[in-house]
Amino acid sequence: MGLMGAVIIRSSRGMIAFIVVAASAVFALALQILNGPAIDALRYAGIPLLVAYAGWLLWAGPQLRVDAAGLVAKNPLTTTRIPWHAITEVGSAWGLFVRTKDRKWDIWAAPQRSRFAGRKANDPGVRVPSRGDDVIREDLGASQAASMIREEWLDRQKHESPTTSDGNRPEHKVNVLEVGALVVLLGIAALPFIL
């Protein structure tokens, strides 16, 4: 009973999309440097940097940690900790989501896969840690991640009694560094159009 260690879910397709976008942004900057005055390339360097950073935020940065304490969902600009006893529903309509008493939380780390990718994803082998110090990294689609989380959640409902402390409420916080970096890059990218 109960998950030992942790499972970290992150999209490998998202990482591939980020690499493609970042490479395209670097290529655009290199073309600007080669085809025009270097000062113009520096003036507009914020735009490809912003595009590459947005690619990271949207596709490569999101991750979900599933462990004995619950879920920790790191989305592009926010991080949410959801204890097991706060969960009321787990689903995967358009992407992975977890519902609590107060709201629905979308989790970007496990996007819904296409019907063709879903066939491969339906193999029964989601690895789970066997010891408390194990950390397993998985690339799961929304349906497969929802199944794993739902199974663990239902198992915990059967074997553990809920507590009424504030420790059972989701904690939601803004990722200050990511938001700050985004604001700075937006400012740098906008400078050539303002000045």
C-alpha positions as CSV (number, residue, x, y, z in Angstrom):
1,M,0.0,0.0,0.0
2,G,1.2,3.5,-0.8
3,L,3.8,4.9,-3.0
4,M,7.4,4.6,-1.9
5,G,9.8,7.3,-3.1
6,A,8.6,9.6,-5.9
7,V,7.6,9.5,-9.6
8,I,8.5,12.6,-11.6
9,I,6.4,13.1,-14.8
10,R,7.8,15.4,-17.5
11,S,7.0,15.4,-21.2
12,S,9.8,14.3,-23.5
13,R,7.8,15.6,-26.4
14,G,7.8,19.0,-24.7
15,M,11.6,18.9,-24.4
16,I,11.9,18.1,-28.1
17,A,9.5,21.0,-28.9
18,F,11.6,23.4,-26.7
19,I,14.9,22.3,-28.5
20,V,13.3,22.9,-31.9
21,V,12.0,26.4,-30.8
22,A,15.3,27.3,-29.1
23,A,17.4,26.2,-32.1
24,S,15.1,28.2,-34.4
25,A,15.5,31.3,-32.2
26,V,19.3,30.9,-32.2
27,F,19.3,30.4,-36.0
28,A,17.2,33.6,-36.4
29,L,19.6,35.6,-34.3
30,A,22.6,34.2,-36.2
31,L,21.0,35.2,-39.5
32,Q,20.5,38.7,-38.2
33,I,24.2,38.9,-37.2
34,L,25.4,37.6,-40.5
35,N,23.0,39.7,-42.7
36,G,23.1,43.0,-41.1
37,P,25.0,45.3,-38.7
38,A,25.9,43.6,-35.5
39,I,24.4,46.4,-33.5
40,D,20.9,45.7,-35.1
41,A,21.3,42.0,-34.1
42,L,22.0,43.1,-30.5
43,R,19.1,45.5,-30.5
44,Y,16.7,42.7,-31.5
45,A,18.4,39.8,-29.5
46,G,15.6,40.0,-26.9
47,I,13.1,38.6,-29.3
48,P,14.7,35.2,-30.0
49,L,15.6,35.0,-26.3
50,L,12.0,35.6,-25.3
51,V,10.8,33.0,-27.8
52,A,13.3,30.4,-26.5
53,Y,12.4,31.2,-22.9
54,A,8.7,30.9,-23.7
55,G,9.4,27.5,-25.3
56,W,11.1,26.4,-22.0
57,L,8.2,27.7,-19.9
58,L,5.5,26.1,-21.9
59,W,7.0,22.8,-23.0
60,A,10.1,21.8,-21.1
61,G,9.7,23.4,-17.7
62,P,6.4,21.8,-16.4
63,Q,6.8,18.7,-14.2
64,L,4.7,16.7,-11.8
65,R,6.1,15.0,-8.7
66,V,4.0,12.3,-7.2
67,D,5.1,11.1,-3.8
68,A,3.8,10.0,-0.4
69,A,2.8,13.5,0.6
70,G,0.7,14.1,-2.6
71,L,1.3,15.9,-5.9
72,V,3.5,18.9,-6.7
73,A,2.6,20.4,-10.0
74,K,5.1,22.8,-11.5
75,N,3.3,24.7,-14.3
76,P,4.8,27.5,-16.4
77,L,4.3,30.3,-13.9
78,T,2.9,28.6,-10.7
79,T,3.6,25.6,-8.5
80,T,0.8,23.8,-6.6
81,R,1.2,21.2,-3.8
82,I,-1.9,19.1,-3.5
83,P,-2.1,16.6,-0.6
84,W,-3.8,13.2,-1.2
85,H,-6.7,13.9,1.1
86,A,-7.6,17.2,-0.7
87,I,-8.2,15.4,-4.0
88,T,-11.8,14.7,-5.0
89,E,-11.3,13.8,-8.7
90,V,-8.5,12.9,-11.2
91,G,-9.1,13.1,-14.9
92,S,-7.7,13.6,-18.3
93,A,-10.2,15.1,-20.7
94,W,-7.9,17.5,-22.6
95,G,-4.9,17.1,-20.3
96,L,-4.3,15.9,-16.8
97,F,-6.3,17.6,-14.1
98,V,-6.9,17.2,-10.4
99,R,-10.0,18.5,-8.7
100,T,-10.2,19.5,-5.1
101,K,-13.1,20.8,-3.1
102,D,-12.4,24.4,-4.1
103,R,-11.2,24.1,-7.7
104,K,-9.8,22.3,-10.7
105,W,-6.0,22.2,-11.1
106,D,-4.6,21.7,-14.6
107,I,-1.3,20.0,-14.8
108,W,0.8,20.9,-17.8
109,A,3.5,18.1,-17.3
110,A,1.3,15.4,-18.8
111,P,-0.5,16.6,-21.9
112,Q,-3.1,14.5,-23.7
113,R,-1.5,12.5,-26.4
114,S,-2.9,11.8,-29.8
115,R,-4.9,8.6,-30.5
116,F,-1.9,7.1,-32.2
117,A,0.6,8.0,-29.5
118,G,-2.0,6.7,-26.9
119,R,-1.8,3.2,-28.3
120,K,1.9,3.0,-27.3
121,A,1.2,4.8,-24.0
122,N,-1.3,2.1,-23.0
123,D,1.3,-0.5,-22.2
124,P,0.7,-1.6,-18.6
125,G,4.2,-0.8,-17.3
126,V,4.2,2.4,-15.3
127,R,7.2,1.9,-13.0
128,V,6.7,2.9,-9.3
129,P,9.5,3.3,-6.8
130,S,10.0,0.2,-4.5
131,R,12.0,2.0,-1.8
132,G,11.4,5.3,-0.1
133,D,14.5,7.0,-1.5
134,D,13.8,6.0,-5.2
135,V,13.0,8.6,-7.7
136,I,11.7,7.4,-11.1
137,R,11.3,9.8,-14.1
138,E,8.5,9.0,-16.5
139,D,7.1,10.5,-19.7
140,L,3.4,9.8,-19.4
141,G,0.4,11.1,-21.3
142,A,-2.6,12.6,-19.4
143,S,-4.6,9.3,-19.4
144,Q,-1.7,7.2,-18.2
145,A,-0.7,9.7,-15.5
146,A,-4.4,10.1,-14.4
147,S,-4.7,6.3,-14.1
148,M,-1.5,6.0,-11.9
149,I,-2.6,8.9,-9.7
150,R,-6.2,7.7,-9.4
151,E,-5.0,4.2,-8.4
152,E,-2.7,5.7,-5.7
153,W,-5.4,8.1,-4.5
154,L,-8.1,5.4,-4.2
155,D,-5.6,3.1,-2.4
156,R,-4.9,5.8,0.1
157,Q,-8.6,6.5,0.7
158,K,-9.1,2.9,1.6
159,H,-6.2,2.6,4.0
160,E,-5.7,6.0,5.6
161,S,-8.1,8.2,7.6
162,P,-8.3,11.8,6.5
163,T,-7.2,14.6,8.8
164,T,-8.8,17.9,9.1
165,S,-5.7,20.1,9.5
166,D,-4.7,22.8,7.0
167,G,-2.1,20.4,5.7
168,N,-4.8,18.9,3.6
169,R,-5.4,22.1,1.6
170,P,-3.6,22.8,-1.7
171,E,-0.8,25.3,-1.6
172,H,-0.5,27.5,-4.7
173,K,2.4,29.9,-5.3
174,V,3.7,32.0,-8.1
175,N,7.1,31.0,-9.5
176,V,8.7,34.4,-8.9
177,L,12.0,33.7,-10.7
178,E,10.1,32.5,-13.9
179,V,7.7,35.5,-13.8
180,G,10.6,37.9,-13.2
181,A,12.7,36.5,-16.0
182,L,9.7,36.7,-18.3
183,V,9.0,40.3,-17.5
184,V,12.7,41.2,-18.0
185,L,12.8,39.4,-21.4
186,L,9.5,41.1,-22.4
187,G,11.0,44.4,-21.6
188,I,14.2,43.7,-23.5
189,A,12.3,42.4,-26.5
190,A,10.1,45.5,-26.5
191,L,13.0,48.0,-26.3
192,P,13.7,48.3,-30.0
193,F,10.0,49.1,-30.7
194,I,9.9,51.7,-27.9
195,L,13.1,53.5,-28.6
